[in-house]
C-alpha cells in the first residue's frame, strides 16, 4: 500500500537574478512562487543559485522578508547554493570574500560543500570554486560529504544542489554549461538526486529530468527562458522568444518509496502537465530508470492534422511561413524547415535547413494554433521552391511534414538587413 502523506514537502526555485525591489521582475515572480509553496505548507525550501543580481546584499534581505511574510513562525528549512550572478561582483575582487558575503546573505555557514540532514534525508549544497567552475581540488570535499551520507543511510536519496548541471544529463548540460567534474563524482553514487539551475530551460521539455547512474533534474528559472543547445533560428543568443513567459519552479514530495516532482508555471499559478507527474522510485536502481535517454524510443512523433494548412507570405520583401500547429502525438517542441530549389528535372537537393522552437512553453492564453515564422535568409526572385515543415518532439522524433511548392515572383526584392517594420 502506497504511503499517502509525504515525509518532506520541498519547494525548489532558482535563477531569479533579482534586484532589491518588489517591482523587480525576478523578485515579483519569486513572490508568486512562494505563494504557491506557502499553500503547500512546505517544510524545506531549496534555492539553486542566482538569487541576487551582482550579489546585491539588499536582495537577500528582501528575500528573507518575503519568506517571513508568507510563512510566519512556520519558516521552512533552507538549503541554498550560490550561482554565478550571486558571485560575479567586481568588488571585492577576492572570490573568497565575495563567497563569504553571499553565505551571510543566504543565512548559511561559509563552508563548501554545505551538508545537513533534514528529517532523515541528506542535503548537500555545492558551489563552484570561482563562481563558474568546479575545481579538481574542491571535489574531494564533495566526495567526502557523499560518502558520509551513504554511510548514514545506504538507500535513501541524497539531494545534491548545484547551480550548474552535471555534464550530459539534463537539457542545457551538453554544452559548456555542463560540468564534467560533477558528472565524474555523481556517477559513483546512484542515490544522488541532482537539482541544478543556470540553463533556464522550460520544464515542459521532458529532457529536464534525466536518469542514468543517478538522477538529475533541471530547476528552470523565475526570470526568462532559454534553449541554447538547439541553435534555433528564432532564439537570440539562446534566449527564447517571449522568454519572460517562462517563470517556473518545482515542488517535490518525498515518500519512503518514491519522489513525486511537480512542475509549476507561477505566472498562471498552474501545474505543468499534472497528468505527467515525475515519479522516481526509491530506492533508485539505474537498471529500473524511467527517465533514461532510451525513453525517446517510446515517444510519439507529433503529427499535423489531415487538413492542416501551410502558406507563404512575402511581406515588404521578407519571407514568412505560416502554418497550423500539430494536434496528435507528443507536442512539437521544434519545427524543422527544409527548402529545396526545383529545377527542370523536378526537385533539387535540400539546400537550406532551419530549426525553429515552438511556443510550447508560453502562457496558455498566448499560445497560437497557427505558427508564423520568418525565414532568416532571402530567396531568389523567380525561383521555384519546395518547402517542407517537420514537427519534432523533445527527443528529436519527427512527424510527417507539411509540404508546399511556391514560385517566388520575379518582382520580389529582398530586404534582408533592413530593420523590420513595427508590426513585425
C-alpha positions as CSV (number, residue, x, y, z in Angstrom):
1,X,0.0,0.0,0.0
2,X,1.4,3.4,-1.1
3,X,2.2,5.9,1.6
4,X,-0.3,8.8,1.3
5,X,1.4,11.5,3.3
6,X,4.8,12.8,2.4
7,X,7.7,12.8,4.8
8,X,9.0,16.0,3.3
9,X,7.4,18.8,1.2
10,X,10.1,20.7,-0.7
11,X,9.9,23.8,-2.8
12,X,12.7,24.4,-5.4
13,X,13.4,27.8,-7.0
14,X,16.4,29.2,-8.9
15,X,17.6,31.8,-11.3
16,X,15.7,34.8,-10.0
17,X,18.6,37.3,-10.8
18,X,16.7,39.8,-8.6
19,X,17.4,43.4,-7.6
20,X,16.1,44.7,-4.3
21,X,12.7,45.9,-5.3
22,X,9.3,44.3,-5.1
23,X,8.8,45.7,-8.6
24,X,11.8,43.8,-10.0
25,X,10.7,41.1,-12.5
26,X,12.5,38.2,-10.9
27,X,11.5,39.2,-7.3
28,X,7.9,39.6,-8.4
29,X,7.9,36.1,-9.8
30,X,9.6,34.8,-6.7
31,X,6.7,36.1,-4.7
32,X,4.3,34.2,-6.9
33,X,6.3,31.0,-6.4
34,X,6.4,31.5,-2.6
35,X,2.6,32.0,-2.7
36,X,2.2,28.5,-4.2
37,X,4.7,27.0,-1.8
38,X,3.0,28.6,1.2
39,X,-0.3,27.0,0.2
40,X,1.6,23.7,0.0
41,X,2.9,24.2,3.5
42,X,6.4,23.2,2.6
43,X,8.9,22.4,5.3
44,X,12.0,22.8,3.2
45,X,13.0,25.4,0.5
46,X,15.8,24.9,-1.9
47,X,17.3,27.9,-3.8
48,X,19.6,26.6,-6.5
49,X,21.6,29.8,-7.2
50,X,21.3,33.2,-8.9
51,X,19.1,34.7,-6.4
52,X,20.7,38.2,-6.4
53,X,22.0,40.1,-9.4
54,X,25.6,41.0,-8.7
55,X,25.2,39.6,-5.2
56,X,23.3,42.7,-4.0
57,X,23.0,42.2,-0.3
58,X,19.7,44.1,-0.2
59,X,18.2,41.4,-2.4
60,X,18.9,38.8,0.2
61,X,17.3,40.9,2.9
62,X,14.2,41.3,0.7
63,X,14.2,37.5,0.0
64,X,14.0,36.7,3.7
65,X,11.3,39.3,4.3
66,X,9.2,37.7,1.5
67,X,9.6,34.3,3.1
68,X,8.7,35.6,6.6
69,X,5.7,37.4,5.3
70,X,4.3,34.2,3.8
71,X,5.3,31.6,6.4
72,X,5.4,33.5,9.6
73,X,6.5,31.3,12.5
74,X,6.5,28.2,10.3
75,X,9.6,29.0,8.3
76,X,10.8,26.2,6.1
77,X,14.3,24.8,6.5
78,X,16.6,26.5,3.9
79,X,19.1,24.8,1.5
80,X,20.9,27.1,-0.9
81,X,23.9,27.2,-3.2
82,X,25.5,30.2,-4.9
83,X,25.2,30.9,-8.6
84,X,27.4,32.9,-10.9
85,X,25.1,36.0,-10.7
86,X,25.4,35.9,-6.9
87,X,29.2,35.8,-7.0
88,X,30.1,38.0,-10.0
89,X,30.5,41.3,-8.2
90,X,33.6,43.3,-9.3
91,X,34.4,44.4,-5.8
92,X,35.8,42.8,-3.7
93,X,37.9,41.1,-6.3
94,X,38.8,38.2,-4.0
95,X,36.3,35.4,-4.7
96,X,36.6,34.0,-1.1
97,X,35.4,37.4,0.3
98,X,32.5,37.5,-2.2
99,X,31.6,33.9,-1.4
100,X,31.5,34.7,2.3
101,X,29.3,37.7,1.7
102,X,26.8,35.6,-0.3
103,X,26.8,33.0,2.5
104,X,25.9,35.7,5.0
105,X,23.1,36.8,2.7
106,X,21.8,33.3,2.5
107,X,22.0,32.7,6.2
108,X,24.2,29.7,5.9
109,X,27.7,28.7,7.0
110,X,30.7,29.7,4.9
111,X,31.6,26.1,4.0
112,X,31.7,24.3,0.7
113,X,30.0,21.9,0.5
114,X,27.3,22.6,2.9
115,X,25.7,19.4,4.3
116,X,22.7,18.9,6.6
117,X,20.3,16.1,7.5
118,X,16.7,17.2,7.4
119,X,14.1,14.7,8.7
120,X,16.4,11.8,7.9
121,X,17.4,13.0,4.4
122,X,20.8,14.3,3.4
123,X,21.0,17.7,1.6
124,X,24.3,18.8,0.1
125,X,24.8,22.2,-1.5
126,X,28.0,22.6,-3.5
127,X,29.2,25.8,-5.0
128,X,31.5,26.4,-8.0
129,X,35.1,27.2,-6.9
130,X,35.2,30.5,-8.7
131,X,31.5,31.1,-9.3
132,X,31.7,29.3,-12.7
133,X,33.7,26.1,-12.5
134,X,34.3,23.2,-10.1
135,X,38.0,22.8,-9.5
136,X,39.6,19.4,-9.1
137,X,40.8,20.5,-5.7
138,X,37.2,21.0,-4.5
139,X,35.9,17.6,-5.5
140,X,37.4,15.5,-2.6
141,X,35.2,17.5,-0.1
142,X,32.1,16.7,-2.2
143,X,33.0,13.1,-2.3
144,X,33.5,13.1,1.5
145,X,30.1,14.5,2.0
146,X,28.5,11.9,-0.3
147,X,30.3,9.1,1.4
148,X,29.2,10.3,4.8
149,X,25.6,10.4,3.5
150,X,25.9,6.8,2.2
151,X,27.3,5.6,5.4
152,X,24.4,7.2,7.3
153,X,21.8,5.5,5.0
154,X,22.8,3.4,2.0
155,X,19.4,3.6,0.3
156,X,17.7,6.9,0.9
157,X,18.2,9.6,-1.8
158,X,20.9,12.2,-1.3
159,X,19.8,15.6,-2.6
160,X,22.7,17.4,-4.2
161,X,22.1,21.1,-5.1
162,X,24.4,22.8,-7.5
163,X,24.0,25.8,-9.8
164,X,25.5,24.2,-12.8
165,X,24.3,20.8,-14.1
166,X,26.4,17.6,-14.4
167,X,27.6,17.3,-17.9
168,X,25.5,15.3,-20.5
169,X,22.4,14.9,-18.3
170,X,19.5,17.4,-18.4
171,X,18.7,19.9,-21.1
172,X,21.4,22.5,-21.5
173,X,24.1,20.3,-19.9
174,X,25.6,19.1,-23.2
175,X,27.4,22.3,-23.9
176,X,29.8,24.4,-21.8
177,X,27.2,24.8,-19.0
178,X,27.5,21.1,-18.1
179,X,30.2,20.2,-15.6
180,X,32.3,17.1,-16.3
181,X,33.7,17.3,-12.8
182,X,30.2,17.0,-11.2
183,X,29.4,14.1,-13.5
184,X,32.6,12.3,-12.6
185,X,31.7,12.4,-8.9
186,X,28.0,11.9,-9.0
187,X,28.0,8.9,-11.4
188,X,29.6,6.9,-8.5
189,X,26.5,7.5,-6.3
190,X,23.2,6.0,-7.5
191,X,21.4,7.6,-4.5
192,X,22.3,11.1,-5.7
193,X,19.4,13.3,-6.9
194,X,20.9,16.4,-8.5
195,X,19.0,19.7,-8.7
196,X,20.6,22.3,-10.8
197,X,19.8,25.7,-12.4
198,X,21.6,28.0,-14.7
199,X,20.4,26.7,-18.1
200,X,16.8,28.3,-17.8
201,X,15.2,25.5,-19.9
202,X,11.4,25.3,-19.7
203,X,10.1,22.4,-17.6
204,X,7.7,21.4,-20.4
205,X,10.8,20.0,-22.0
206,X,10.8,16.3,-20.9
207,X,14.6,16.3,-21.1
208,X,14.8,18.4,-18.0
209,X,14.7,15.2,-16.0
210,X,17.3,12.5,-16.6
211,X,18.3,9.2,-15.2
212,X,21.4,7.1,-15.7
213,X,23.9,6.3,-13.0
214,X,22.0,8.8,-10.8
215,X,19.0,11.2,-11.2
216,X,19.3,14.8,-12.4
217,X,16.6,17.4,-12.5
218,X,16.7,21.0,-14.0
219,X,15.0,23.7,-11.9
220,X,14.2,26.2,-14.8
221,X,14.0,29.9,-13.9
222,X,11.9,32.7,-12.5
223,X,13.4,35.3,-14.8
224,X,13.5,34.3,-18.5
225,X,13.7,31.1,-20.6
226,X,16.5,29.8,-22.8
227,X,17.3,26.9,-25.2
228,X,20.9,27.2,-26.1
229,X,21.9,23.8,-27.5
230,X,19.5,23.5,-30.4
231,X,20.6,26.8,-32.1
232,X,17.0,27.6,-33.2
233,X,17.0,30.5,-35.6
234,X,14.2,32.3,-33.7
235,X,16.3,32.5,-30.5
236,X,18.7,35.3,-29.7
237,X,21.9,34.1,-28.0
238,X,19.9,31.1,-26.8
239,X,17.2,33.3,-25.3
240,X,13.7,32.2,-26.3
241,X,11.1,34.4,-28.0
242,X,8.7,35.6,-25.3
243,X,11.3,34.4,-22.8
244,X,9.6,36.3,-19.9
245,X,6.7,33.9,-20.1
246,X,9.0,31.1,-18.7
247,X,8.6,31.7,-14.9
248,X,8.7,28.2,-13.4
249,X,9.6,26.2,-10.3
250,X,9.4,22.7,-8.8
251,X,7.5,21.3,-5.8
252,X,8.6,17.8,-4.5
253,X,7.0,15.4,-2.1
254,X,9.3,12.8,-0.5
255,X,7.8,9.5,0.4
256,X,9.6,6.4,1.7
257,X,9.2,4.6,-1.6
258,X,9.2,7.4,-4.1
259,X,9.7,11.0,-5.0
260,X,6.9,13.0,-6.7
261,X,8.1,16.1,-8.5
262,X,5.5,18.7,-9.7
263,X,6.3,21.4,-12.2
264,X,4.6,24.8,-12.0
265,X,4.2,27.9,-14.1
266,X,4.0,30.7,-11.4
267,X,2.5,33.4,-13.6
268,X,-0.6,31.3,-14.2
269,X,-0.4,29.6,-10.8
270,X,-0.9,26.2,-12.6
271,X,0.8,22.9,-12.6
272,X,2.5,21.9,-15.8
273,X,1.4,18.5,-17.2
274,X,-0.2,17.3,-13.9
275,X,-1.0,14.1,-15.7
276,X,2.7,13.5,-16.3
277,X,4.0,13.8,-12.8
278,X,7.6,12.9,-12.4
279,X,7.9,9.9,-10.1
280,X,11.2,8.4,-9.0
281,X,11.0,5.0,-7.4
282,X,13.0,4.5,-4.2
283,X,15.5,3.1,-3.6
284,X,16.7,4.1,-7.0
285,X,18.2,1.4,-9.2
286,X,19.7,2.6,-12.5
287,X,18.5,-0.6,-14.4
288,X,14.9,0.5,-13.4
289,X,15.3,4.1,-14.6
290,X,12.1,5.6,-16.1
291,X,13.8,8.8,-17.4
292,X,16.7,7.2,-19.2
293,X,17.7,8.5,-22.7
294,X,16.2,5.3,-24.2
295,X,12.7,6.6,-23.4
296,X,12.8,8.5,-26.7
297,X,12.1,5.2,-28.4
298,X,8.6,5.2,-26.7
299,X,7.7,8.8,-27.6
300,X,5.2,9.5,-30.3
301,X,6.2,11.8,-33.1
302,X,3.9,14.8,-33.4
303,X,1.6,14.9,-36.4
304,X,-0.2,17.6,-38.3
305,X,-4.0,17.3,-38.8
306,X,-5.1,16.0,-42.2
307,X,-6.5,19.4,-43.1
308,X,-3.5,21.4,-41.7
309,X,-2.6,24.3,-44.0
310,X,0.7,25.9,-44.9
311,X,1.0,29.3,-46.6
312,X,3.7,31.7,-47.7
313,X,3.7,35.5,-47.1
314,X,6.1,37.9,-48.9
315,X,5.8,41.0,-46.7
316,X,7.9,44.1,-47.5
317,X,10.5,41.8,-49.1
318,X,10.7,39.4,-46.2
319,X,9.6,35.7,-46.4
320,X,7.3,34.1,-43.8
321,X,6.0,30.6,-43.4
322,X,2.5,30.4,-41.8
323,X,1.1,27.0,-40.9
324,X,-1.2,25.2,-38.5
325,X,0.4,23.6,-35.4
326,X,0.3,19.9,-34.6
327,X,-2.6,18.1,-33.0
328,X,-1.6,14.5,-32.4
329,X,1.2,12.6,-30.6
330,X,3.6,14.3,-28.2
331,X,3.8,18.1,-28.5
332,X,6.1,19.7,-31.1
333,X,8.9,21.3,-29.3
334,X,10.6,22.3,-32.6
335,X,9.7,22.7,-36.3
336,X,12.4,21.8,-38.9
337,X,12.1,23.7,-42.2
338,X,13.7,22.2,-45.3
339,X,13.9,24.2,-48.6
340,X,14.7,22.6,-51.9
341,X,15.0,24.6,-55.2
342,X,13.2,22.9,-58.1
343,X,15.0,22.6,-61.4
344,X,13.9,21.5,-64.8
345,X,14.1,17.8,-63.8
346,X,12.0,18.3,-60.6
347,X,13.2,18.9,-57.1
348,X,16.8,19.6,-56.4
349,X,18.6,18.7,-53.2
350,X,17.7,20.3,-50.0
351,X,19.9,23.3,-49.7
352,X,18.6,25.1,-46.6
353,X,17.6,23.7,-43.2
354,X,16.4,25.7,-40.2
355,X,15.2,24.7,-36.8
356,X,12.6,26.8,-35.0
357,X,11.5,26.4,-31.4
358,X,7.7,26.3,-31.0
359,X,5.6,28.1,-28.4
360,X,5.1,25.1,-26.2
361,X,6.4,27.0,-23.1
362,X,4.3,30.1,-23.5
363,X,1.4,31.1,-21.2
364,X,-1.7,29.1,-22.1
365,X,-3.6,32.2,-23.0
366,X,-0.9,33.3,-25.5
367,X,-0.3,30.0,-27.4
368,X,-1.2,30.3,-31.0
369,X,-2.7,27.5,-33.0
370,X,-1.2,29.0,-36.2
371,X,2.6,29.5,-36.3
372,X,4.2,32.4,-38.1
373,X,8.0,32.2,-38.8
374,X,10.3,34.5,-40.7
375,X,12.9,32.8,-42.8
376,X,16.4,34.1,-41.9
377,X,17.7,34.2,-45.5
378,X,16.5,35.7,-48.8
379,X,15.1,33.6,-51.6
380,X,15.8,34.1,-55.3
381,X,13.3,36.2,-57.4
382,X,11.7,33.8,-59.9
383,X,13.0,30.7,-58.0
384,X,10.8,27.6,-57.7
385,X,10.9,26.0,-54.2
386,X,9.6,23.2,-52.2
387,X,9.1,23.8,-48.5
388,X,8.7,21.0,-46.0
389,X,7.9,21.6,-42.3
390,X,8.6,18.7,-39.9
391,X,7.2,18.7,-36.4
392,X,9.8,17.5,-33.9
393,X,9.2,16.4,-30.2
394,X,11.7,17.0,-27.4
395,X,13.9,14.0,-28.1
396,X,14.1,14.6,-31.8
397,X,11.4,12.2,-33.2
398,X,10.0,13.8,-36.4
399,X,6.4,13.5,-37.7
400,X,5.3,13.7,-41.3
401,X,5.8,17.1,-42.9
402,X,3.6,19.7,-44.3
403,X,4.6,20.4,-47.9
404,X,4.2,23.4,-50.2
405,X,5.5,24.3,-53.7
406,X,5.9,28.0,-54.3
407,X,7.3,30.2,-57.2
408,X,8.8,33.4,-56.0
409,X,7.5,36.3,-58.1
410,X,10.1,37.9,-60.4
411,X,9.3,41.3,-58.8
412,X,10.4,40.1,-55.3
413,X,13.2,42.2,-53.8
414,X,14.9,41.0,-50.6
415,X,15.1,43.5,-47.7
416,X,17.5,41.5,-45.6
417,X,19.5,43.8,-43.5
418,X,16.7,46.4,-43.4
419,X,15.0,46.9,-39.9
420,X,11.7,45.2,-39.6
421,X,8.5,47.3,-39.8
422,X,6.9,48.0,-36.4
423,X,4.1,45.5,-36.9
424,X,6.6,42.7,-37.1
